[in-house]
Amino acid sequence: MKLIRYGEPGKEKPGVEVEGTRYDVSHLVSDYGEEFFANDGIEKLRSTFDASSATKIDRNVRLGEPVKKPGKIICIGLNYRKHAAESGMSEPTEPVVFFKATSSIIGPNDIIIIPKNSKKTDWEVELGVVIGKRANYIKEEEALDYVAGYVLHNDVSEREFQIERGGQWVKGKSCDTFAPLGPYLVTKDEVADPNNMRLWLTLNGKKMQDGSTNDFIFNVQYVIAYLSQFMSLMPGDIISTGTPEGVGFGQRPPFYLKDGDVIELGIDGLGSAKQHVKAYSE
């Protein structure tokens, strides 16, 4: 099942996409937030949804982020071997963990704003894992039992803020519009192996990233179990699992996003998204 949220920013309604057709389900569920996932919402929706009586959604209607107000976005840095190499950094011996402010979340095709005073805004296509039930101190072999589904994420990053300004990475990751999510949340039953998924990104039509999650240093199960040793993973939380090689920071010489750029990105089975880039203006 593919879960979508559609409508104007801040007024999104829940829907589903079935065999390419989008349907409203606001008569069945209030929204896709923590309460929905915690109360077995996916299975309840699956059992009550009837396409023959549901209202269709025009495909031109804006899509919002597929999860409403996740409690946290937890990101894993340097989690692809080739990306660690292009960054000139050693492969980590434990997952590199940082947070991304939830205020940075936007819909999959919304505009990315290069922030004020930015010099090095970069792109990162990533696989996002959506948690389906509370996880504490779990084992790696049971980790996927705690997954609701998967989502496409562009972990937009300002490299000067992140690396050159001291402190932690979070301030280079959390600017407004820096977390486009979607187009939809794909439930875990539709993903055969999250550790073998192709993901790609183009900039102005040129392929920049073309990798696979089989290059993970720490796979999805390991990351979920690892994080659960340090914090409660709550229903609706999103874990962004890192990016493959091909970011602007890794180019020789490096180059970054500018006003007017167009990013397209996707993950096989999770759909694709298109984001126009604009410079900040007062």
URFENVEN-V782814 format. One record per residue. N is the residue number from 1. RES is the residue in one letter. D_CENTER is the distance of its C-alpha to the mean C-alpha in whole Angstrom. Layout:
BEGIN
((N;RES;D_CENTER) (N;RES;D_CENTER))
END
This chain:
BEGIN
((1;M;17) (2;K;15) (3;L;14) (4;I;14) (5;R;15) (6;Y;17) (7;G;19) (8;E;20) (9;P;18) (10;G;19) (11;K;20) (12;E;18) (13;K;19) (14;P;18) (15;G;18) (16;V;18) (17;E;18) (18;V;21) (19;E;22) (20;G;21) (21;T;22) (22;R;21) (23;Y;22) (24;D;23) (25;V;23) (26;S;23) (27;H;27) (28;L;25) (29;V;23) (30;S;22) (31;D;18) (32;Y;15) (33;G;15) (34;E;17) (35;E;20) (36;F;19) (37;F;17) (38;A;20) (39;N;23) (40;D;22) (41;G;20) (42;I;19) (43;E;22) (44;K;24) (45;L;23) (46;R;23) (47;S;27) (48;T;27) (49;F;26) (50;D;28) (51;A;27) (52;S;31) (53;S;31) (54;A;28) (55;T;28) (56;K;26) (57;I;23) (58;D;24) (59;R;21) (60;N;22) (61;V;21) (62;R;18) (63;L;14) (64;G;13) (65;E;9) (66;P;10) (67;V;10) (68;K;13) (69;K;13) (70;P;11) (71;G;14) (72;K;12) (73;I;9) (74;I;10) (75;C;10) (76;I;12) (77;G;14) (78;L;16) (79;N;15) (80;Y;16) (81;R;20) (82;K;20) (83;H;18) (84;A;20) (85;A;23) (86;E;22) (87;S;21) (88;G;25) (89;M;24) (90;S;25) (91;E;23) (92;P;22) (93;T;24) (94;E;21) (95;P;18) (96;V;17) (97;V;15) (98;F;14) (99;F;13) (100;K;11) (101;A;13) (102;T;11) (103;S;14) (104;S;11) (105;I;9) (106;I;10) (107;G;10) (108;P;9) (109;N;13) (110;D;14) (111;I;16) (112;I;14) (113;I;17) (114;I;19) (115;P;20) (116;K;24) (117;N;25) (118;S;22) (119;K;24) (120;K;21) (121;T;17) (122;D;15) (123;W;12) (124;E;10) (125;V;8) (126;E;6) (127;L;6) (128;G;4) (129;V;7) (130;V;9) (131;I;12) (132;G;15) (133;K;18) (134;R;19) (135;A;19) (136;N;22) (137;Y;24) (138;I;23) (139;K;24) (140;E;22) (141;E;23) (142;E;22) (143;A;19) (144;L;17) (145;D;19) (146;Y;17) (147;V;14) (148;A;14) (149;G;11) (150;Y;8) (151;V;5) (152;L;4) (153;H;3) (154;N;6) (155;D;7) (156;V;10) (157;S;13) (158;E;17) (159;R;19) (160;E;22) (161;F;21) (162;Q;19) (163;I;22) (164;E;25) (165;R;25) (166;G;26) (167;G;24) (168;Q;21) (169;W;17) (170;V;16) (171;K;18) (172;G;16) (173;K;13) (174;S;13) (175;C;15) (176;D;15) (177;T;12) (178;F;11) (179;A;7) (180;P;7) (181;L;5) (182;G;7) (183;P;10) (184;Y;10) (185;L;9) (186;V;12) (187;T;14) (188;K;15) (189;D;18) (190;E;17) (191;V;15) (192;A;18) (193;D;17) (194;P;13) (195;N;15) (196;N;17) (197;M;14) (198;R;15) (199;L;12) (200;W;13) (201;L;13) (202;T;17) (203;L;18) (204;N;21) (205;G;21) (206;K;22) (207;K;19) (208;M;18) (209;Q;16) (210;D;17) (211;G;16) (212;S;15) (213;T;14) (214;N;18) (215;D;18) (216;F;16) (217;I;18) (218;F;17) (219;N;16) (220;V;14) (221;Q;17) (222;Y;18) (223;V;15) (224;I;15) (225;A;19) (226;Y;19) (227;L;17) (228;S;19) (229;Q;22) (230;F;21) (231;M;20) (232;S;19) (233;L;16) (234;M;16) (235;P;15) (236;G;12) (237;D;11) (238;I;7) (239;I;8) (240;S;6) (241;T;9) (242;G;10) (243;T;11) (244;P;14) (245;E;17) (246;G;18) (247;V;16) (248;G;19) (249;F;20) (250;G;21) (251;Q;23) (252;R;27) (253;P;27) (254;P;24) (255;F;23) (256;Y;20) (257;L;19) (258;K;22) (259;D;23) (260;G;23) (261;D;20) (262;V;18) (263;I;15) (264;E;14) (265;L;11) (266;G;11) (267;I;10) (268;D;14) (269;G;14) (270;L;10) (271;G;12) (272;S;11) (273;A;11) (274;K;14) (275;Q;14) (276;H;17) (277;V;18) (278;K;21) (279;A;22) (280;Y;23) (281;S;26) (282;E;28))
END
